Amino acid sequence: MAAKQAEDATNDVSYEKQDGGLMLRIRKFKPKDVFTWQLAKTLSMGQGLAGLICGTAVSSQYLATHFHVNTPMLQSVLNYGLLFATYTTMLLCRTGDGNILQILKSRWWKYLLLGLVDVEANYTVVKAYQYTTLTSVQLLDCFVIPVLMILSCWVLKMRYRPVHYASVCACLLGVGAMVGADLLAGRDQGSTSNILLGDGLVLLSAALYAVSNICQEYTVKNRSRVEFLGMVGLFGTIISTIQMVILERQEVATIQWSWQVGLLFSAYALCMYCLYSFMPIVMRLSSATSVNLSLLTADLFSLFCGIFLFKYNFSGLYLVSLVVILIGFITFNAVPTTTDSTDSSSSSSPICEEGFYVNPAANQNDITKQEVAVRISTEEEEEEERRASGPSQFLRGGRDDEDVVAVGHSTKM
């Protein structure tokens, strides 16, 4: 009986400590420590990326509905061609280890696989619309987020907290509200010829996007943004051109060209080019998972544009979905993620943003020089103080200095 009472008393004390700790955290909470300038910058840039995806969706919708043009590979060729013309050319102009020839010699096959993954991720999600409904695509496309979190823990050694999982669940609830609004508005568009195949293509596209984004985050944070975009532009142009010639040569030949069609193709290519160019910048500020959470609002922006351009029906659930997704995104970025220090330090590459190597030995020499300078200045100050204190103290201090120098010399040897 006494032991049970002691155990109950111990539990009561632990509960009181937990309550006190929670109240202490609430009292110490400062909004300015959470809602920082970097969070605002990440949020605004993420929504800018979502706006660019909205631009690609609207231009593709116009091409499909008004001009009966369905050529996803041709549109991809234009995007990769712009990346090739800009960033691959920059790699050609570089010297040293950042030159394109040096990159191709050491890791050409890695970027070949990355380019193949990126091209097929874009193609399979467009192909899925021919077999399944818009609702299935919107729901299953969220599969990219859990795959990203798993790959981040495995490849990048990232560790998430419970608040991150809760934030992801909130964002997915927002997507569910958006899909529910689509069903109520009667916008369950798309084909139902082979739903199983279409859903499988969406899941495959989500997995490929996750692999591509993880590779992008690793390359951007450990090597350089220009290297990633230049190599993706090179191999993406080659792969998408070959695939377009094989799969879409008849569709491309039957296009009725006009200035409107050319303008829509240009708008799509420009939006995709800006999306590929700015996404690495946002990933450097946050992570691939955070970027994909911000992109969940792209479908909502497309719906808002469709209300004015394609006469879609408006639903209040769209606004609820937008608010829930933004709250989840802000919560996810307000709490920083952690990484394993041992693995991250060993896996990080000593290459700066511009693609040049950093010399660790030079940094160590600079640190050693600074330590020697500080030690000499400290000894000079002590010697001046001893001189000011008197002759006897100065003589006694000289012996101490000799001892210090001797000890330092033996330690160094």
Number of C-alpha atoms within 10 A of each C-alpha: 6 7 8 9 10 11 12 12 12 12 12 12 12 12 12 12 12 12 12 12 12 12 12 11 11 10 9 9 11 10 8 8 9 16 14 12 11 14 18 13 13 24 21 14 19 27 21 18 26 24 21 23 23 24 23 21 20 22 20 20 18 17 19 13 11 9 15 13 18 18 20 17 25 20 20 23 23 21 26 29 21 19 26 22 13 15 22 23 15 16 22 13 11 14 13 12 14 22 18 21 15 14 16 14 9 10 10 16 11 12 22 19 15 22 25 18 20 22 25 20 22 17 18 20 22 19 15 26 21 17 19 25 21 19 19 19 20 17 17 17 21 19 19 23 22 16 18 24 21 15 19 24 14 11 15 20 18 18 16 17 12 7 15 21 15 14 22 21 14 21 27 22 16 26 25 17 21 27 23 19 20 22 14 13 13 11 16 16 14 16 15 14 12 13 17 11 14 25 22 17 25 28 21 21 27 25 21 23 26 28 20 21 26 23 19 22 25 21 18 21 20 18 22 20 23 24 24 22 24 24 25 27 25 21 22 30 23 17 18 27 19 14 18 20 13 10 12 17 14 12 14 16 8 9 14 10 9 9 8 12 18 12 12 19 19 16 17 24 24 18 21 24 19 16 19 19 16 16 20 25 16 21 23 16 16 20 20 25 25 24 25 22 25 24 22 25 27 22 21 20 22 19 23 19 17 16 13 11 12 14 11 16 16 16 14 10 18 23 16 15 26 21 15 19 27 21 15 25 28 20 20 24 22 17 13 13 14 11 15 12 11 9 13 14 10 8 14 13 14 13 17 14 14 13 21 16 15 12 10 10 9 10 11 11 11 12 12 12 12 12 11 12 11 11 11 12 11 11 13 11 10 14 16 11 14 18 14 11 11 10 11 11 13 17 12 11 17 14 11 12 14 11 12 12 12 12 11 11 10 8 8 7 5
